[in-house]
C-alpha cells in the first residue's frame, strides 16, 4: 500500500499518466476519424 500512495503522490507519475491519457485520446480520435472517412468514401463510390 505504501507503493501505491507513493505513486499517487509523485508528480512525475501523474504527468506520465496524463501524457499517456492524452496520447490515447488522440489515437482514439484518429482511429474514429479514419474509419469514418473510409466509410463515407466507400458510400460515395
C-alpha positions, 0 to 999 in steps of 0.5 A: 500500500505504501507503493501505491500512495507513493505513486499517487503522490509523485508528480512525475507519475501523474504527468506520465499518466496524463501524457499517456491519457492524452496520447490515447485520446488522440489515437482514439480520435484518429482511429474514429476519424479514419474509419469514418472517412473510409466509410463515407468514401466507400458510400460515395463510390 
